[in-house]
Amino acid sequence: MPIPYRDADEVEELGAAGFLKIEEGSSASEFLAAIFLVSARGEPLEFAYNRIETPNTFLWRQADLRRYVERKLTASLLQVCGRVPTLLLCLADEVGSELFCQDIHVSVPVGRIGDPLKTTAHAASEAQEILDEPSDLHVFWFPGGPASESVERRLFSRLALHGLLLEPFQRASLGLREVYSNGRVSASS
């Protein structure tokens, strides 16, 4: 007869957190991107990835090229992602405020996380939040910060408490390097 038990951390109801990672590839014209979904415990749930080659980069203004790359890669990842995350987080120095404020609209709260020591531009339509822990991070929410007792806020708070606001971006970057280390793979998974 099994011993009755109850999981002390009933976090399944919080859903998944999505981490959008966009970075330069091995050449100046290559960009890599991933959406890495983790549970509230930080356990990996899904990893969707893609890359883009930007031909004729000399014809583009740098800001326009970066915005184009962010939009194209993010749209492709959203199409293949099998789960809808409770919230989506990205790094403010990798993803401009225009991506989710103007170019792509998603049905979940988006938080752009930034280091207060770096200059981080944000849109007037984003709600700014300053976190004391970990290390005075700034979060720019669109369309606004999650309500205090919402599932989105509880998930975000749990991630912050367990050091999982920035660390999944590192795992996503490692995943991208692993997938594209041979230069042969170009599909999403």
N, C-alpha and C positions, 0 to 999 in steps of 0.2 A: 504494500500500500504506500503510495507516495506521501511524502510529508507536505502538508499544506504550507504554502508560502505566498507572499506578496512582494513584488519587486519594490524596493525602497524608493527607486527613482522611476516613477511612472511618467516617462518623458515622451512616449510614443505619440501622445496626443499633441505634442508641440510641432510635430512634422519635421521637415528638413530645412536646413539653411543652405542656400546656394551661394557660392563664391565665384564671382566672375574674374578671371585672370586674363589680362592681355599684355603681351610682351613682344619685344623684338626677337626675331629669329636669328639664324646664323649669318644672314646678309642684311644689308640696309633696306632691301625691298621686301623682306619676309617678316610677317607678323604671325604669332601663335596665340591661340586663345583657348580657354577651357571654362566650362561651368562645372564646378566640383560640388556635389551635394553631400552633406554630412548630416547625421542625426544630431539630436541635442547632446548626445554623449561624445560627438566628434567622430563617430564611426562612419567610414565611407559608404555611400549609398549608390552614387552614380558619378561617372566622369565622362562628360561630352567634350570633344575637342575638335579643332579645325585650324587651318592656317590659310593665309592668303599671300600671294605674291603681287606686289604692286609694280606693274611695268611703267616705265617712263616717269619715274619719280621727279625728274627735273621739271616736269610740266605742272606740278602741283605746288600750291602753297603748303608749307609744312602743317599748319593747323587744319587745313581742309583735308589733307591726306590722312592725318590721324583720325579725324572725325569720320571720314569715309570708312577707314579700316575698322574702327570701333563699331560702327553701325552694321557693316556687312558681316563681320565675325559674330557679333552678338545675335543678330537675326538668325544666322545659320545655326547657332548653338541652341537658341530657344526653340527652333523647329524640331531638333532631334532629341531634346531632353525629354525623357520618359515620365518624369514626375514634375509636379508643380511645387516649388518650394514655398514655405511659409513666408520667407523673406529672402531678398537677394542682396548680397554685400559685394562691394568692389572697392578697390583702392583709388582714392581721389587723385593720386598722381599718375594713374594709368587710364582712368576713365573720366572724361570731361562731363560737366553738369549737363551739357546739351544732349547727351546720349539718351537719358531717360526723361529729361524735362521737355525735350522737343522732338527728338528723332524716333524713339521707340517707347511705346506705352505698355506697361505690364500691369497685371492685376494684383500684384503683391507690393508691399513697401520695399523701396530700394534705399539702401544706405551706402553712401560713399564715405569711406573711412580715411581720414587724413591725419598726418603728423602736424601738430601745432607749430613746430619749428620751421616747417616748409610753407611757402606761400601756396595756399589752396584757393583757387577761384571757385565760387559757387554762384548758383543762380538765385535770384530773388524768390523763385517759386520753391526753393528747397528750405526745409526747416533745419536749423543748425542745433546740434546738441553737443555739449562738451562732457566727456566722461572723465571722472577722477581716476578710475581704475579701468583698464591698465594705462598707465603713463600719459594721462591727459590727452587722450585721442579726441579728435573732432569727428562727428558723424553728421553728414548732410543728408537728410531724409527727403525723399520725394515719393508721394505727394505731401507727406508730413510724417512726423514721428508716430510710431504706434502708440495707441492709448495705453494707459498705465496697467490695466489688468487684462489686456488682450493677449491672445495666444502668441502673436508676433512679438510683443514686448517681453513676455515670459521666456520665449526662445532666445531673444537677443540677450536678456539678462543672464540666462544660464550660460550662454556662450562666453559672455564677458567674465563671469565668475570662474569659469574653468579654463581661461586662457585661450579661447578658441575664436577670437575675433580676427587675429592676424595669422596664426599658425596654419590654417587650411590653405591660405594663399601660397605658402611655401611648398606644401604638398602638391598643390596644383601645378606649380612651376616645375617641380621634380617630375611629375607625371608627363608634362609637355616635353621635357628634355628626354625622358625615356622613350616616349612615342616617336619623337622626331629625330632621335640620335642618328639613325641610319639614313634619314632623308627619304625613306621609301614610303612611309605611311602618309596618307592625306585624307582619310575618311574619318568621320566621327564614330565614336563607340559609345 
